[in-house]
Amino acid sequence: MKALANRLAMQHLVNAYAQETGKGTLLEKYQQDSIQLTLSHGSTLLVIELNSIQAQLLIPLSYVSLVGRHRIAQLPQVLSQGQLRDFSPISIVTLLLEDLVQASKITLDATSLIQRWAESRDALQYFLSCREPDFNHLIAAEQNFLDTEQALILGHSMHPAPKSRLGFVHEDWNHYCPEAKGKTQLHYWLISPEFIAEGSALNQAISLQLKQQILPHLNNSEHIRLKQYPDYKLLPLHPWQARYLQTKPWFKELKIKRKLFDLGETAWFLSPTTSVRTLASFTAPWMFKPSLSVMITNSLRVNLAKECYRGEMSHRLWHSKFGQQILQHCPSLKALNDPAWIALNINDHMMNETICIFRDQPFQPAQQVSCIASLCQDHPTQALNRFNSLFAMIKNNALQTDEHDIALSWFKEFLAVSLPPLMYLYHEHGMAFESHQQNVLIELEQGMPKYLWLRDNQGFYYIEELATQVLAQFPALSEQAQAVGSQAFVDEKFSYYFFGNTLFGIINAIGATGFIQEQELLHILQDELCALLQQYPQSSLLKGLLHSPSLPYKGNLLTRLCELDELMAPLEAQSVYVALPNPLCILQKDARYA
């Protein structure tokens, strides 16, 4: 598995590097010299200059993409002084990042990112070993919500260290990581009510609901403790977080004063989802999103007060008369709400490290609800992905017989259930979502798109110029939830998250099946956007997508190299964005739009 993990981890880094820097040249067979052909065997080569050692990095590709994510056929080699040389993967990573450091106008240190890449590679190797018997199931056509949440073995395909988990040790991987099919119970503290802060958009306080739901799962001694302190409230914690927080002075002080009782792990066995910290079970009444002081990819995963209010207010919005009218207008759109939260409160200070957010759990095992990121993921060892399996199932069901037509119909149907409702919300009500591949769920029926589900309150945006009606009814979205941004700011975010990340990811994965070219899918998307621009002629978002020569892309590698924490940084400076060539830009010479 080491060789496989090295190749896949290198693929993640190389794709991120080439996309974010533009420092790569594609050479077809006829453009290659004899030395290059020796390595490529006639396949396309990606060539990246290594200025720090006056050499070139040659990367043979087995699939070339118009929208960013290439498949690499084998580990790169270095061409130096006319000779091909094998460098270790970590040396190649160091050389690539050193070039970025030397070219930067600000002082950067690549040490941390090099370490994170190596840790991510090692974790990937472990997960591949754990799941080797499941490789074929990872791309099975029929999968339920938890199947797909635990299928994302390879991780974000355009991130340099997608499996980096700073704070976890190997034993934690087995219990707390979706890739290892971990399962865990939450850890509960019973706390005096004056030390609890909570909020809920539901009819009853979440602390009361939690206590009612958990009672059948408690043992005799736990029942006795709850009867001794009937007004005390249960605080659920991630078990790793509970262990971490037990070292804090305030924990010991509250325990000595009998204001806090540690009940340990109990109740439902929950599965970690793609975000690692969010835990779910088909038998639990909610999904749980507890704080987790672990650096996962770019961020320390600690909940913030504004996210609690954002989820609470969004639930109120969707369940209001106004929200119900919106959903009636958008029957293919569904929201996965975060209606309640609870946390430790000491001296009128809500402890972010203890916040647990409660999320809807509407799914049943028979429902075919898939995370887009898992849907687009390659088979670890074969040139296949889940679209190969879905299209084969659709063909076997005799819904259609030609793979090209199936691929085309699937993509058109995805656009039909996603684009009109999202554009309606955006332009008519100023509502947008951080709809990247991990946050977007697609519910399938007989393999075809039926509903689009949106989740995660961290990425709800309301456009100050367009959301006047929403903000008038729900002013807390601006005040407590801090979810309002300018149109220019939200245009940039939404353009990347839904189009550059989710839609381009789907185009890449469908194109990789070989049944249809990426360019044909891009043309279909262009046609849909042109029709929407007729409907919303003043849209700066749609004009940018269709007429700007470049699009804003979030640079995961550059964000990590600059050591930005996307959850803790101010809204306007959470990530590094770069301008990349826009594959949707309509050229005047395109006869379809003449």
C-alpha positions as CSV (number, residue, x, y, z in Angstrom):
1,M,0.0,0.0,0.0
2,K,3.0,2.3,0.4
3,A,3.5,2.8,-3.3
4,L,-0.2,3.3,-3.9
5,A,-0.4,5.9,-1.0
6,N,2.7,7.7,-2.4
7,R,1.2,8.0,-5.9
8,L,-2.2,9.2,-4.7
9,A,-0.8,11.6,-2.2
10,M,1.5,13.0,-4.9
11,Q,-1.5,13.3,-7.3
12,H,-3.3,15.5,-4.7
13,L,-0.3,17.7,-4.3
14,V,0.6,18.0,-8.0
15,N,-3.0,18.8,-9.0
16,A,-3.3,21.5,-6.4
17,Y,0.2,22.9,-7.3
18,A,-0.4,23.0,-11.0
19,Q,-3.9,24.5,-10.7
20,E,-3.1,27.2,-8.1
21,T,0.3,28.3,-9.6
22,G,-0.2,27.7,-13.3
23,K,3.3,26.3,-13.3
24,G,2.7,23.2,-15.4
25,T,2.9,22.5,-19.1
26,L,1.1,19.6,-20.8
27,L,3.1,17.8,-23.5
28,E,1.4,15.4,-25.8
29,K,3.3,12.5,-27.4
30,Y,4.2,14.4,-30.5
31,Q,5.7,17.2,-28.4
32,Q,8.0,15.0,-26.3
33,D,11.7,14.3,-26.9
34,S,13.2,10.8,-26.6
35,I,14.0,11.1,-22.9
36,Q,10.4,12.2,-22.1
37,L,9.0,9.4,-24.2
38,T,11.0,6.9,-22.3
39,L,9.1,7.9,-19.1
40,S,5.7,8.6,-20.6
41,H,5.4,5.6,-23.0
42,G,3.3,7.9,-25.2
43,S,0.9,9.3,-22.6
44,T,0.6,13.0,-21.8
45,L,3.3,14.5,-19.6
46,L,2.8,17.3,-17.1
47,V,6.1,19.2,-16.9
48,I,6.8,21.5,-13.9
49,E,10.0,23.6,-13.6
50,L,12.1,23.0,-10.5
51,N,13.9,26.3,-10.5
52,S,15.7,25.7,-7.2
53,I,17.8,22.9,-8.7
54,Q,17.6,23.9,-12.4
55,A,15.6,20.8,-13.4
56,Q,12.2,19.6,-14.5
57,L,9.6,17.4,-12.8
58,L,8.0,15.0,-15.3
59,I,4.7,13.5,-14.4
60,P,3.0,10.9,-16.7
61,L,-0.8,11.3,-16.8
62,S,-3.3,8.6,-17.4
63,Y,-6.2,11.1,-17.6
64,V,-6.0,14.8,-18.5
65,S,-8.8,17.1,-17.4
66,L,-10.0,20.5,-18.7
67,V,-11.2,21.4,-15.2
68,G,-8.2,20.6,-13.0
69,R,-8.0,17.1,-11.6
70,H,-5.6,14.9,-13.6
71,R,-4.9,11.2,-12.8
72,I,-1.2,10.5,-12.6
73,A,0.0,7.2,-13.9
74,Q,3.1,6.8,-11.8
75,L,5.4,8.8,-9.5
76,P,7.2,11.7,-11.1
77,Q,10.8,11.7,-12.0
78,V,13.3,14.6,-12.2
79,L,15.0,15.5,-15.4
80,S,18.4,17.0,-14.5
81,Q,21.3,17.6,-16.9
82,G,19.8,15.3,-19.5
83,Q,19.3,12.4,-17.1
84,L,16.1,11.0,-15.5
85,R,16.5,10.7,-11.8
86,D,14.3,9.1,-9.1
87,F,13.7,11.4,-6.1
88,S,11.8,10.3,-3.0
89,P,8.3,11.6,-2.8
90,I,9.1,13.8,0.2
91,S,12.1,15.3,-1.7
92,I,9.8,16.1,-4.6
93,V,7.3,17.8,-2.3
94,T,10.1,19.8,-0.7
95,L,11.4,21.0,-4.0
96,L,8.0,22.1,-5.3
97,L,7.2,24.0,-2.1
98,E,10.7,25.5,-2.0
99,D,10.1,27.1,-5.4
100,L,6.9,28.7,-4.0
101,V,8.7,30.0,-0.9
102,Q,11.5,31.5,-3.0
103,A,9.1,33.2,-5.4
104,S,6.9,34.6,-2.7
105,K,6.9,38.3,-1.8
106,I,6.1,37.5,1.8
107,T,8.1,35.3,4.2
108,L,6.8,31.7,4.1
109,D,8.0,28.5,5.7
110,A,7.1,25.3,4.0
111,T,8.1,23.0,7.0
112,S,4.6,22.7,8.4
113,L,3.0,21.8,5.1
114,I,5.7,19.3,4.3
115,Q,5.0,17.6,7.6
116,R,1.2,17.7,7.0
117,W,1.7,16.2,3.6
118,A,3.8,13.3,5.0
119,E,1.2,12.8,7.8
120,S,-1.6,12.8,5.3
121,R,0.2,10.3,3.1
122,D,0.8,8.0,6.1
123,A,-2.9,8.2,7.2
124,L,-3.9,7.5,3.6
125,Q,-1.7,4.4,3.6
126,Y,-3.3,3.2,6.8
127,F,-6.9,3.8,5.5
128,L,-6.1,2.1,2.2
129,S,-4.9,-1.0,4.1
130,C,-8.0,-0.9,6.4
131,R,-10.4,-0.7,3.5
132,E,-8.7,-2.8,0.8
133,P,-11.4,-5.5,1.0
134,D,-14.0,-2.7,0.4
135,F,-12.3,-1.1,-2.7
136,N,-15.0,-2.3,-5.1
137,H,-17.8,-1.3,-2.7
138,L,-16.5,2.3,-2.6
139,I,-17.8,2.7,-6.1
140,A,-20.9,0.5,-5.8
141,A,-24.0,2.1,-7.5
142,E,-26.2,1.7,-4.5
143,Q,-25.0,3.3,-1.2
144,N,-26.9,4.9,1.6
145,F,-25.9,8.1,3.5
146,L,-23.5,6.5,5.9
147,D,-21.9,4.3,3.2
148,T,-20.9,7.4,1.2
149,E,-19.9,9.4,4.3
150,Q,-17.4,6.6,5.2
151,A,-16.3,6.0,1.6
152,L,-14.2,9.1,1.1
153,I,-10.9,7.3,1.5
154,L,-8.8,9.5,-0.8
155,G,-10.2,12.9,0.3
156,H,-10.3,16.3,-1.3
157,S,-8.7,15.8,-4.8
158,M,-7.3,19.3,-5.0
159,H,-5.8,19.6,-1.5
160,P,-2.1,18.9,-0.6
161,A,-2.9,17.1,2.7
162,P,-6.5,15.9,2.7
163,K,-6.0,13.3,5.4
164,S,-4.0,15.5,7.8
165,R,-5.3,15.2,11.3
166,L,-3.0,17.0,13.7
167,G,-3.9,15.8,17.2
168,F,-5.0,12.3,16.4
169,V,-2.7,9.3,17.1
170,H,-3.1,6.0,15.3
171,E,-5.5,4.6,18.0
172,D,-7.8,7.5,17.3
173,W,-7.9,6.7,13.6
174,N,-9.7,3.5,14.3
175,H,-12.4,5.0,16.5
176,Y,-12.9,8.5,15.1
177,C,-12.2,8.4,11.4
178,P,-14.8,7.6,8.8
179,E,-12.2,6.0,6.5
180,A,-11.5,3.3,9.1
181,K,-15.3,2.8,9.5
182,G,-15.0,3.9,13.1
183,K,-17.9,4.0,15.5
184,T,-18.0,5.8,18.8
185,Q,-20.4,6.9,21.5
186,L,-20.5,10.5,22.7
187,H,-19.0,11.4,26.1
188,Y,-21.5,13.1,28.5
189,W,-21.0,15.5,31.4
190,L,-23.9,16.2,33.8
191,I,-23.6,19.9,34.6
192,S,-25.3,22.4,36.9
193,P,-27.6,24.5,34.8
194,E,-25.9,27.8,35.7
195,F,-22.9,26.6,33.7
196,I,-24.9,25.7,30.6
197,A,-25.7,27.9,27.5
198,E,-28.1,26.5,25.0
199,G,-30.3,27.6,22.1
200,S,-32.9,25.9,20.0
201,A,-35.4,26.7,17.2
202,L,-37.4,23.7,18.3
203,N,-40.5,23.7,20.5
204,Q,-38.6,22.4,23.6
205,A,-35.2,23.2,25.0
206,I,-32.6,20.8,23.5
207,S,-31.3,19.9,27.0
208,L,-34.8,18.5,27.9
209,Q,-35.1,16.7,24.6
210,L,-31.7,15.1,24.9
211,K,-32.4,13.9,28.5
212,Q,-35.7,12.3,27.3
213,Q,-34.1,10.6,24.3
214,I,-31.1,9.3,26.3
215,L,-32.9,7.9,29.3
216,P,-33.6,4.4,27.8
217,H,-29.9,4.0,27.1
218,L,-28.6,4.8,30.6
219,N,-27.5,2.2,33.1
220,N,-28.8,2.0,36.7
221,S,-26.1,4.2,38.3
222,E,-26.6,6.9,35.6
223,H,-30.3,6.9,36.3
224,I,-29.6,7.4,40.0
225,R,-27.3,10.3,39.2
226,L,-29.9,12.0,37.1
227,K,-32.5,11.6,39.8
228,Q,-30.1,13.0,42.4
229,Y,-29.6,16.2,40.3
230,P,-32.8,16.6,38.3
231,D,-32.1,20.1,37.2
232,Y,-28.6,19.3,35.9
233,K,-28.2,19.2,32.1
234,L,-26.4,16.8,29.9
235,L,-23.6,18.1,27.7
236,P,-22.5,15.8,24.9
237,L,-18.8,15.9,23.8
238,H,-16.7,14.1,21.3
239,P,-14.8,11.5,23.3
240,W,-11.5,12.8,22.1
241,Q,-12.5,16.3,23.1
242,A,-13.7,15.1,26.6
243,R,-10.2,13.5,27.1
244,Y,-8.5,16.7,26.0
245,L,-10.7,19.0,28.2
246,Q,-10.2,17.0,31.3
247,T,-6.8,18.6,31.7
248,K,-8.3,22.1,31.9
249,P,-8.2,23.7,35.4
250,W,-11.9,24.7,35.2
251,F,-12.9,21.0,34.7
252,K,-11.2,20.0,37.9
253,E,-12.7,22.9,39.8
254,L,-16.3,22.2,38.6
255,K,-15.9,18.5,39.5
256,I,-14.6,19.3,43.0
257,K,-17.6,21.6,43.6
258,R,-19.9,18.8,42.3
259,K,-21.1,21.1,39.5
260,L,-20.0,18.6,37.0
261,F,-20.3,14.8,36.9
262,D,-18.5,12.8,34.3
263,L,-20.8,10.0,33.0
264,G,-18.4,8.8,30.3
265,E,-19.4,7.3,27.0
266,T,-22.9,6.1,26.6
267,A,-26.1,5.9,24.4
268,W,-26.0,5.6,20.6
269,F,-23.1,4.2,18.6
270,L,-22.4,6.9,16.0
271,S,-20.3,6.9,12.8
272,P,-18.0,9.7,11.9
273,T,-19.0,11.4,8.6
274,T,-16.8,13.0,6.0
275,S,-16.1,16.0,8.2
276,V,-14.7,13.6,10.9
277,R,-16.2,15.4,13.9
278,T,-19.9,15.2,12.8
279,L,-21.3,11.9,14.0
280,A,-24.4,10.1,12.7
281,S,-26.5,7.0,13.1
282,F,-29.8,5.9,11.6
283,T,-31.0,5.1,15.1
284,A,-30.2,8.4,16.7
285,P,-32.7,11.3,16.7
286,W,-30.0,13.8,15.5
287,M,-26.6,14.0,14.0
288,F,-24.1,15.6,16.4
289,K,-21.5,18.1,15.5
290,P,-19.3,18.6,18.6
291,S,-16.2,20.8,18.8
292,L,-13.0,18.9,18.1
293,S,-9.6,20.6,18.8
294,V,-7.9,18.7,16.0
295,M,-6.4,20.4,13.0
296,I,-8.2,18.7,10.1
297,T,-6.8,19.8,6.7
298,N,-6.7,23.7,7.1
299,S,-8.6,24.3,10.3
300,L,-9.0,23.6,14.0
301,R,-12.5,22.1,14.1
302,V,-13.9,24.1,17.0
303,N,-17.5,25.4,16.8
304,L,-18.1,29.1,17.2
305,A,-21.0,31.0,18.7
306,K,-21.9,32.6,15.4
307,E,-22.3,29.1,13.8
308,C,-24.8,28.2,16.6
309,Y,-26.9,31.2,15.9
310,R,-26.5,30.8,12.1
311,G,-27.9,27.2,12.3
312,E,-30.7,28.2,14.7
313,M,-31.8,31.2,12.5
314,S,-31.6,29.2,9.3
315,H,-33.9,26.5,10.8
316,R,-36.4,29.2,11.8
317,L,-36.2,30.7,8.3
318,W,-36.9,27.4,6.5
319,H,-39.8,26.6,8.8
320,S,-41.3,30.0,8.6
321,K,-44.2,30.8,6.2
322,F,-41.6,32.7,4.0
323,G,-39.2,29.7,4.0
324,Q,-42.0,27.2,3.2
325,Q,-43.0,29.3,0.2
326,I,-39.4,29.2,-1.0
327,L,-39.2,25.4,-0.7
328,Q,-42.6,25.0,-2.5
329,H,-41.1,27.0,-5.3
330,C,-38.0,24.7,-5.2
331,P,-39.3,21.2,-4.8
332,S,-36.0,19.5,-5.6
333,L,-34.1,21.4,-2.9
334,K,-33.9,20.2,0.7
335,A,-32.0,21.7,3.7
336,L,-30.3,19.7,6.4
337,N,-30.8,22.0,9.4
338,D,-28.8,22.6,12.6
339,P,-31.7,23.7,14.8
340,A,-30.1,23.5,18.3
341,W,-26.9,23.7,20.3
342,I,-25.6,23.4,23.8
343,A,-22.3,24.4,25.5
344,L,-20.5,25.0,28.8
345,N,-20.8,28.6,30.0
346,I,-18.3,29.9,32.6
347,N,-18.5,33.5,33.8
348,D,-20.8,34.5,31.0
349,H,-18.3,33.1,28.5
350,M,-19.5,30.4,26.1
351,M,-16.6,27.8,25.9
352,N,-16.3,27.2,22.1
353,E,-14.3,24.0,22.8
354,T,-17.4,22.5,24.4
355,I,-20.1,23.5,21.9
356,C,-22.2,20.7,20.4
357,I,-24.5,21.4,17.5
358,F,-27.5,19.2,16.8
359,R,-28.3,18.5,13.2
360,D,-31.4,17.0,11.6
361,Q,-31.2,13.2,10.9
362,P,-33.9,12.7,8.2
363,F,-32.3,9.7,6.4
364,Q,-33.3,6.0,6.4
365,P,-31.0,3.1,5.4
366,A,-32.9,2.5,2.2
367,Q,-32.4,6.1,0.9
368,Q,-29.7,6.6,-1.7
369,V,-28.2,9.8,-0.4
370,S,-24.7,10.5,-1.5
371,C,-22.0,13.0,-0.7
372,I,-20.8,14.5,-3.9
373,A,-17.2,14.2,-2.9
374,S,-17.6,10.4,-2.5
375,L,-19.6,10.2,-5.7
376,C,-16.7,11.7,-7.7
377,Q,-13.9,9.7,-6.0
378,D,-11.8,7.3,-8.1
379,H,-11.5,3.6,-7.3
380,P,-8.1,3.5,-5.4
381,T,-6.5,1.0,-7.9
382,Q,-8.6,1.1,-11.1
383,A,-9.5,3.7,-13.6
384,L,-13.1,3.7,-12.5
385,N,-15.4,5.7,-10.3
386,R,-18.9,5.5,-9.0
387,F,-20.4,6.9,-12.2
388,N,-19.2,3.8,-14.0
389,S,-21.3,1.7,-11.7
390,L,-24.3,4.1,-11.7
391,F,-24.4,4.2,-15.5
392,A,-24.1,0.4,-15.7
393,M,-27.0,0.1,-13.3
394,I,-29.1,2.5,-15.3
395,K,-28.3,0.6,-18.5
396,N,-29.2,-2.7,-16.9
397,N,-32.5,-1.2,-15.7
398,A,-33.2,-0.5,-19.4
399,L,-33.8,3.2,-18.7
400,Q,-31.3,3.9,-21.5
401,T,-28.9,1.8,-23.4
402,D,-26.1,4.0,-24.7
403,E,-23.5,5.1,-22.1
404,H,-22.9,8.4,-23.7
405,D,-26.6,9.3,-23.6
406,I,-26.8,8.0,-20.0
407,A,-23.9,10.3,-19.0
408,L,-25.6,13.2,-20.7
409,S,-29.0,12.6,-19.2
410,W,-27.5,12.2,-15.7
411,F,-25.7,15.5,-15.9
412,K,-28.7,17.3,-17.4
413,E,-30.8,16.0,-14.6
414,F,-28.3,17.0,-11.9
415,L,-28.4,20.5,-13.4
416,A,-32.2,20.5,-13.4
417,V,-32.5,19.6,-9.7
418,S,-29.7,22.0,-8.6
419,L,-29.2,25.1,-10.8
420,P,-32.7,26.6,-11.0
421,P,-33.4,26.4,-7.2
422,L,-30.0,27.7,-6.3
423,M,-30.1,30.5,-8.8
424,Y,-33.7,31.4,-7.6
425,L,-32.5,31.6,-4.0
426,Y,-29.4,33.6,-5.0
427,H,-31.1,36.2,-7.2
428,E,-34.6,36.5,-5.7
429,H,-33.7,36.2,-2.0
430,G,-30.0,36.8,-1.7
431,M,-29.3,33.4,-0.2
432,A,-26.2,31.4,-1.0
433,F,-24.5,28.3,0.4
434,E,-20.9,27.1,0.7
435,S,-22.0,24.3,-1.6
436,H,-18.7,22.4,-2.1
437,Q,-18.5,18.7,-2.8
438,Q,-18.6,17.7,0.9
439,N,-21.5,19.9,1.8
440,V,-23.7,18.9,-1.2
441,L,-25.7,15.7,-1.0
442,I,-27.6,14.2,-3.9
443,E,-30.5,11.8,-3.4
444,L,-30.8,9.3,-6.2
445,E,-33.7,7.3,-7.4
446,Q,-32.9,4.4,-9.8
447,G,-29.5,6.0,-10.1
448,M,-30.7,9.4,-11.3
449,P,-30.7,12.7,-9.4
450,K,-33.9,13.5,-7.5
451,Y,-33.2,15.9,-4.6
452,L,-30.3,18.2,-3.7
453,W,-29.6,18.4,0.1
454,L,-27.5,21.3,1.5
455,R,-25.8,21.0,4.9
456,D,-23.4,22.8,7.3
457,N,-24.2,26.2,8.8
458,Q,-20.6,27.4,8.6
459,G,-21.2,28.3,4.9
460,F,-24.5,30.0,4.8
461,Y,-24.3,33.5,3.2
462,Y,-26.9,36.3,2.8
463,I,-26.1,38.9,0.2
464,E,-26.6,42.4,1.7
465,E,-27.8,43.9,-1.6
466,L,-30.3,41.2,-2.3
467,A,-31.4,39.6,1.0
468,T,-33.4,42.6,2.3
469,Q,-36.6,40.7,2.7
470,V,-34.9,37.8,4.6
471,L,-32.8,40.1,6.8
472,A,-35.9,42.2,7.7
473,Q,-37.6,39.1,9.0
474,F,-34.5,37.6,10.6
475,P,-32.1,40.4,11.6
476,A,-30.1,38.0,13.8
477,L,-28.6,36.6,10.6
478,S,-26.6,39.8,10.4
479,E,-26.1,40.5,14.1
480,Q,-25.5,37.3,16.0
481,A,-24.9,34.9,13.0
482,Q,-22.6,37.2,11.1
483,A,-23.7,35.6,7.9
484,V,-24.1,38.6,5.7
485,G,-21.6,39.6,2.9
486,S,-21.4,41.9,0.0
487,Q,-22.5,40.7,-3.5
488,A,-18.9,40.8,-4.8
489,F,-17.7,38.7,-1.8
490,V,-20.5,36.1,-2.1
491,D,-20.2,36.0,-5.9
492,E,-16.6,34.9,-5.5
493,K,-17.4,32.3,-2.8
494,F,-20.4,30.8,-4.6
495,S,-18.6,30.9,-8.0
496,Y,-15.9,28.7,-6.6
497,Y,-17.8,26.4,-4.3
498,F,-20.7,25.4,-6.5
499,F,-19.2,25.8,-9.9
500,G,-15.4,25.5,-9.6
501,N,-15.6,22.8,-6.9
502,T,-18.9,20.8,-7.1
503,L,-19.9,21.1,-10.8
504,F,-16.4,20.9,-12.2
505,G,-15.8,17.9,-9.9
506,I,-18.8,16.2,-11.3
507,I,-17.8,17.1,-14.9
508,N,-14.3,15.6,-14.2
509,A,-15.6,12.4,-12.7
510,I,-18.2,11.8,-15.5
511,G,-15.5,12.6,-18.1
512,A,-13.1,10.1,-16.5
513,T,-15.6,7.3,-17.3
514,G,-14.7,7.8,-21.0
515,F,-18.3,7.8,-22.1
516,I,-18.4,11.5,-22.7
517,Q,-15.9,14.3,-23.1
518,E,-15.6,17.0,-20.5
519,Q,-16.0,19.7,-23.2
520,E,-19.4,18.5,-24.1
521,L,-20.5,18.7,-20.5
522,L,-19.1,22.2,-20.2
523,H,-21.1,23.2,-23.3
524,I,-24.3,21.9,-21.6
525,L,-23.5,23.9,-18.5
526,Q,-22.8,27.0,-20.6
527,D,-26.2,26.6,-22.3
528,E,-28.0,26.4,-18.9
529,L,-26.2,29.5,-17.7
530,C,-27.1,31.4,-20.8
531,A,-30.7,30.6,-20.2
532,L,-30.5,31.6,-16.6
533,L,-28.8,34.9,-17.6
534,Q,-31.9,35.6,-19.8
535,Q,-34.0,35.1,-16.6
536,Y,-31.6,37.2,-14.4
537,P,-30.1,39.7,-16.8
538,Q,-28.5,41.9,-14.1
539,S,-26.7,38.9,-12.4
540,S,-23.0,39.7,-11.8
541,L,-22.5,36.1,-10.8
542,L,-23.8,34.7,-14.1
543,K,-22.0,37.4,-16.2
544,G,-18.8,36.5,-14.5
545,L,-19.2,32.8,-15.1
546,L,-20.0,33.3,-18.8
547,H,-17.9,36.3,-19.8
548,S,-14.9,36.6,-17.4
549,P,-11.7,35.0,-18.8
550,S,-10.8,33.9,-15.3
551,L,-12.7,32.5,-12.3
552,P,-11.8,32.7,-8.6
553,Y,-10.5,29.5,-7.1
554,K,-9.7,28.8,-3.5
555,G,-6.1,27.8,-3.2
556,N,-6.0,25.0,-0.7
557,L,-2.2,24.6,-1.0
558,L,-1.5,28.3,-0.8
559,T,-4.0,28.7,2.1
560,R,-2.2,25.9,4.0
561,L,1.3,27.3,3.1
562,C,0.2,30.7,4.6
563,E,-1.0,28.8,7.6
564,L,-4.5,30.3,7.6
565,D,-7.2,28.8,9.8
566,E,-10.3,29.1,7.7
567,L,-12.7,28.9,10.6
568,M,-10.9,31.3,12.9
569,A,-9.8,34.0,10.4
570,P,-12.1,37.0,9.5
571,L,-14.7,36.2,6.9
572,E,-12.9,38.3,4.2
573,A,-9.5,36.7,4.9
574,Q,-10.2,33.0,5.5
575,S,-8.5,31.6,2.4
576,V,-6.2,32.5,-0.4
577,Y,-8.0,32.8,-3.7
578,V,-6.3,32.7,-7.1
579,A,-7.6,33.6,-10.6
580,L,-7.6,30.7,-13.0
581,P,-8.6,30.4,-16.7
582,N,-12.4,30.0,-17.0
583,P,-13.5,27.0,-19.0
584,L,-17.0,28.4,-19.1
585,C,-16.1,31.7,-20.8
586,I,-18.0,32.1,-24.0
587,L,-15.7,33.3,-26.8
588,Q,-17.0,35.5,-29.6
589,K,-16.0,32.9,-32.2
590,D,-18.2,30.2,-30.6
591,A,-20.9,29.8,-33.3
592,R,-23.4,28.4,-30.7
593,Y,-23.7,31.9,-29.2
594,A,-23.3,34.1,-32.3
